[in-house]
């Protein structure tokens, strides 16, 4: 039942990514709401469902952005795997540690995305600056949306027959 609830939140997150994120573009950088969703899912589900959800979310993003087909699926699975491996060792009562972990995940995401762009084009100062600002922008959005996911998760929303 929990997995179904998280899948429904994933569909809602996908709609937000498709419909709301383009309106929040700053300097050509669109926030990635799905990254916050994948962090939340990877922390709250066991490895198999979390990796499956990461795969399907990445596949959907790849279909929506075919110029880098396969990039988001690969990156989302790698990030989900990293979170699954290391989140159990994290002391979640230390808020600074949790914030730094979220920023680190966003750094890994930004680094991997920039690698894909690097292999498609060439490394320029503009690519570096865009990646850096995207990292900062997505880190802020991830913090906000993860907090919203935690609040929504605490709500007693259930599915009754």
Short mmCIF file of the C-alpha atoms (twelve columns), coordinates in Angstrom:
data_MODEL
# 
_entry.id   MODEL 
# 
loop_
_atom_site.group_PDB 
_atom_site.id 
_atom_site.type_symbol 
_atom_site.label_atom_id 
_atom_site.label_alt_id 
_atom_site.label_comp_id 
_atom_site.label_asym_id 
_atom_site.label_seq_id 
_atom_site.Cartn_x 
_atom_site.Cartn_y 
_atom_site.Cartn_z 
_atom_site.pdbx_PDB_model_num 
ATOM 1   C CA . UNK A 1   0.000   0.000  0.000   1 
ATOM 2   C CA . UNK A 2   2.873   2.374  0.822   1 
ATOM 3   C CA . UNK A 3   4.474   1.656  -2.554  1 
ATOM 4   C CA . UNK A 4   1.203   2.479  -4.316  1 
ATOM 5   C CA . UNK A 5   0.954   5.752  -2.416  1 
ATOM 6   C CA . UNK A 6   4.508   6.673  -3.414  1 
ATOM 7   C CA . UNK A 7   3.811   5.789  -7.056  1 
ATOM 8   C CA . UNK A 8   0.786   8.106  -7.007  1 
ATOM 9   C CA . UNK A 9   2.974   10.857 -5.535  1 
ATOM 10  C CA . UNK A 10  5.411   10.116 -8.357  1 
ATOM 11  C CA . UNK A 11  2.733   10.704 -10.973 1 
ATOM 12  C CA . UNK A 12  1.831   13.982 -9.265  1 
ATOM 13  C CA . UNK A 13  5.535   14.921 -9.156  1 
ATOM 14  C CA . UNK A 14  5.828   14.132 -12.858 1 
ATOM 15  C CA . UNK A 15  2.911   16.456 -13.607 1 
ATOM 16  C CA . UNK A 16  4.587   19.163 -11.536 1 
ATOM 17  C CA . UNK A 17  7.829   18.572 -13.437 1 
ATOM 18  C CA . UNK A 18  6.098   18.834 -16.803 1 
ATOM 19  C CA . UNK A 19  3.632   21.645 -16.061 1 
ATOM 20  C CA . UNK A 20  5.107   23.770 -13.250 1 
ATOM 21  C CA . UNK A 21  8.904   23.464 -13.630 1 
ATOM 22  C CA . UNK A 22  9.025   25.190 -17.038 1 
ATOM 23  C CA . UNK A 23  7.448   28.238 -15.402 1 
ATOM 24  C CA . UNK A 24  10.222  28.312 -12.768 1 
ATOM 25  C CA . UNK A 25  13.117  28.471 -15.239 1 
ATOM 26  C CA . UNK A 26  15.822  30.939 -14.228 1 
ATOM 27  C CA . UNK A 27  18.699  31.569 -16.598 1 
ATOM 28  C CA . UNK A 28  17.741  28.584 -18.723 1 
ATOM 29  C CA . UNK A 29  17.855  26.262 -15.693 1 
ATOM 30  C CA . UNK A 30  14.735  24.269 -14.887 1 
ATOM 31  C CA . UNK A 31  14.356  22.790 -11.403 1 
ATOM 32  C CA . UNK A 32  14.217  19.003 -11.192 1 
ATOM 33  C CA . UNK A 33  11.356  18.104 -8.859  1 
ATOM 34  C CA . UNK A 34  11.723  14.428 -9.742  1 
ATOM 35  C CA . UNK A 35  15.163  14.330 -8.139  1 
ATOM 36  C CA . UNK A 36  13.635  15.224 -4.765  1 
ATOM 37  C CA . UNK A 37  10.977  12.563 -5.334  1 
ATOM 38  C CA . UNK A 38  13.626  9.933  -6.093  1 
ATOM 39  C CA . UNK A 39  15.585  10.843 -2.964  1 
ATOM 40  C CA . UNK A 40  12.410  10.441 -0.915  1 
ATOM 41  C CA . UNK A 41  11.484  7.130  -2.558  1 
ATOM 42  C CA . UNK A 42  14.995  5.724  -2.176  1 
ATOM 43  C CA . UNK A 43  14.946  6.483  1.525   1 
ATOM 44  C CA . UNK A 44  11.446  5.142  2.190   1 
ATOM 45  C CA . UNK A 45  11.293  1.966  0.099   1 
ATOM 46  C CA . UNK A 46  13.400  -1.159 -0.051  1 
ATOM 47  C CA . UNK A 47  15.954  -1.411 -2.821  1 
ATOM 48  C CA . UNK A 48  13.978  -3.306 -5.478  1 
ATOM 49  C CA . UNK A 49  10.882  -1.048 -5.609  1 
ATOM 50  C CA . UNK A 50  13.038  2.086  -5.282  1 
ATOM 51  C CA . UNK A 51  15.287  1.046  -8.165  1 
ATOM 52  C CA . UNK A 52  12.276  0.094  -10.302 1 
ATOM 53  C CA . UNK A 53  10.634  3.449  -9.670  1 
ATOM 54  C CA . UNK A 54  13.944  5.190  -10.442 1 
ATOM 55  C CA . UNK A 55  14.184  3.254  -13.698 1 
ATOM 56  C CA . UNK A 56  10.660  4.115  -14.837 1 
ATOM 57  C CA . UNK A 57  10.893  7.776  -13.816 1 
ATOM 58  C CA . UNK A 58  14.213  8.065  -15.658 1 
ATOM 59  C CA . UNK A 59  12.713  6.355  -18.692 1 
ATOM 60  C CA . UNK A 60  9.808   8.800  -18.741 1 
ATOM 61  C CA . UNK A 61  12.185  11.774 -18.513 1 
ATOM 62  C CA . UNK A 62  14.321  10.259 -21.287 1 
ATOM 63  C CA . UNK A 63  11.264  9.933  -23.522 1 
ATOM 64  C CA . UNK A 64  10.393  13.568 -22.833 1 
ATOM 65  C CA . UNK A 65  13.989  14.673 -23.594 1 
ATOM 66  C CA . UNK A 66  15.148  12.316 -26.353 1 
ATOM 67  C CA . UNK A 67  18.358  14.224 -27.101 1 
ATOM 68  C CA . UNK A 68  20.004  12.489 -24.125 1 
ATOM 69  C CA . UNK A 69  18.094  9.213  -24.278 1 
ATOM 70  C CA . UNK A 70  19.268  6.870  -21.545 1 
ATOM 71  C CA . UNK A 71  21.056  9.534  -19.517 1 
ATOM 72  C CA . UNK A 72  18.340  10.187 -16.955 1 
ATOM 73  C CA . UNK A 73  17.514  6.517  -16.521 1 
ATOM 74  C CA . UNK A 74  21.158  5.754  -15.810 1 
ATOM 75  C CA . UNK A 75  21.655  8.731  -13.523 1 
ATOM 76  C CA . UNK A 76  18.454  8.153  -11.541 1 
ATOM 77  C CA . UNK A 77  19.350  4.490  -10.980 1 
ATOM 78  C CA . UNK A 78  22.888  5.408  -9.879  1 
ATOM 79  C CA . UNK A 79  21.606  8.068  -7.481  1 
ATOM 80  C CA . UNK A 80  18.949  5.760  -6.086  1 
ATOM 81  C CA . UNK A 81  21.547  3.029  -5.578  1 
ATOM 82  C CA . UNK A 82  23.884  5.434  -3.748  1 
ATOM 83  C CA . UNK A 83  21.076  6.603  -1.468  1 
ATOM 84  C CA . UNK A 84  19.950  3.041  -0.719  1 
ATOM 85  C CA . UNK A 85  23.505  2.042  0.199   1 
ATOM 86  C CA . UNK A 86  24.277  4.967  2.475   1 
ATOM 87  C CA . UNK A 87  21.082  6.368  3.977   1 
ATOM 88  C CA . UNK A 88  20.908  3.744  6.738   1 
ATOM 89  C CA . UNK A 89  24.255  4.963  8.113   1 
ATOM 90  C CA . UNK A 90  23.059  8.554  8.258   1 
ATOM 91  C CA . UNK A 91  21.999  9.996  11.608  1 
ATOM 92  C CA . UNK A 92  18.738  11.639 10.562  1 
ATOM 93  C CA . UNK A 93  18.495  13.624 13.807  1 
ATOM 94  C CA . UNK A 94  21.447  15.742 12.682  1 
ATOM 95  C CA . UNK A 95  19.718  18.257 10.426  1 
ATOM 96  C CA . UNK A 96  22.980  19.680 9.084   1 
ATOM 97  C CA . UNK A 97  24.121  16.203 8.076   1 
ATOM 98  C CA . UNK A 98  20.835  15.560 6.279   1 
ATOM 99  C CA . UNK A 99  21.068  18.908 4.462   1 
ATOM 100 C CA . UNK A 100 24.648  18.196 3.418   1 
ATOM 101 C CA . UNK A 101 23.597  14.758 2.157   1 
ATOM 102 C CA . UNK A 102 20.873  16.295 -0.003  1 
ATOM 103 C CA . UNK A 103 23.357  18.816 -1.377  1 
ATOM 104 C CA . UNK A 104 25.840  15.987 -2.060  1 
ATOM 105 C CA . UNK A 105 23.210  14.013 -3.983  1 
ATOM 106 C CA . UNK A 106 22.467  17.134 -6.043  1 
ATOM 107 C CA . UNK A 107 26.180  17.555 -6.691  1 
ATOM 108 C CA . UNK A 108 26.448  13.960 -7.921  1 
ATOM 109 C CA . UNK A 109 23.394  14.492 -10.139 1 
ATOM 110 C CA . UNK A 110 24.813  17.729 -11.573 1 
ATOM 111 C CA . UNK A 111 28.207  16.143 -12.142 1 
ATOM 112 C CA . UNK A 112 26.736  13.148 -13.985 1 
ATOM 113 C CA . UNK A 113 24.475  15.344 -16.123 1 
ATOM 114 C CA . UNK A 114 27.438  17.551 -17.009 1 
ATOM 115 C CA . UNK A 115 29.391  14.447 -18.044 1 
ATOM 116 C CA . UNK A 116 26.632  13.520 -20.490 1 
ATOM 117 C CA . UNK A 117 26.604  17.071 -21.871 1 
ATOM 118 C CA . UNK A 118 30.398  17.033 -22.061 1 
ATOM 119 C CA . UNK A 119 30.341  13.930 -24.252 1 
ATOM 120 C CA . UNK A 120 27.668  15.473 -26.474 1 
ATOM 121 C CA . UNK A 121 29.351  18.830 -26.872 1 
ATOM 122 C CA . UNK A 122 32.591  20.084 -25.406 1 
ATOM 123 C CA . UNK A 123 33.564  21.464 -22.039 1 
ATOM 124 C CA . UNK A 124 33.229  25.227 -21.915 1 
ATOM 125 C CA . UNK A 125 33.053  27.797 -19.169 1 
ATOM 126 C CA . UNK A 126 29.364  28.219 -20.004 1 
ATOM 127 C CA . UNK A 127 28.737  24.497 -19.405 1 
ATOM 128 C CA . UNK A 128 30.564  24.699 -16.083 1 
ATOM 129 C CA . UNK A 129 28.634  27.797 -14.956 1 
ATOM 130 C CA . UNK A 130 25.288  26.327 -16.021 1 
ATOM 131 C CA . UNK A 131 26.077  23.129 -14.155 1 
ATOM 132 C CA . UNK A 132 27.110  25.055 -11.050 1 
ATOM 133 C CA . UNK A 133 23.981  27.222 -11.015 1 
ATOM 134 C CA . UNK A 134 21.780  24.220 -11.782 1 
ATOM 135 C CA . UNK A 135 23.379  22.460 -8.810  1 
ATOM 136 C CA . UNK A 136 22.565  25.377 -6.502  1 
ATOM 137 C CA . UNK A 137 19.047  25.821 -7.887  1 
ATOM 138 C CA . UNK A 138 18.197  22.116 -7.725  1 
ATOM 139 C CA . UNK A 139 19.655  21.814 -4.228  1 
ATOM 140 C CA . UNK A 140 17.263  24.499 -3.016  1 
ATOM 141 C CA . UNK A 141 14.310  22.892 -4.759  1 
ATOM 142 C CA . UNK A 142 15.254  19.455 -3.448  1 
ATOM 143 C CA . UNK A 143 15.300  20.750 0.110   1 
ATOM 144 C CA . UNK A 144 11.891  22.388 -0.264  1 
ATOM 145 C CA . UNK A 145 10.234  19.464 -2.040  1 
ATOM 146 C CA . UNK A 146 11.749  16.836 0.259   1 
ATOM 147 C CA . UNK A 147 10.323  18.756 3.194   1 
ATOM 148 C CA . UNK A 148 6.925   18.815 1.427   1 
ATOM 149 C CA . UNK A 149 7.144   15.064 0.736   1 
ATOM 150 C CA . UNK A 150 7.905   14.408 4.414   1 
ATOM 151 C CA . UNK A 151 4.948   16.566 5.487   1 
ATOM 152 C CA . UNK A 152 2.620   14.901 2.988   1 
ATOM 153 C CA . UNK A 153 3.857   11.472 4.075   1 
ATOM 154 C CA . UNK A 154 2.905   12.256 7.677   1 
ATOM 155 C CA . UNK A 155 -0.683  12.951 6.592   1 
ATOM 156 C CA . UNK A 156 -2.979  10.021 7.133   1 
ATOM 157 C CA . UNK A 157 -4.025  9.501  3.549   1 
ATOM 158 C CA . UNK A 158 -5.183  6.000  2.850   1 
ATOM 159 C CA . UNK A 159 -6.996  3.987  0.282   1 
ATOM 160 C CA . UNK A 160 -10.101 2.238  1.558   1 
ATOM 161 C CA . UNK A 161 -12.240 -0.334 -0.207  1 
# 
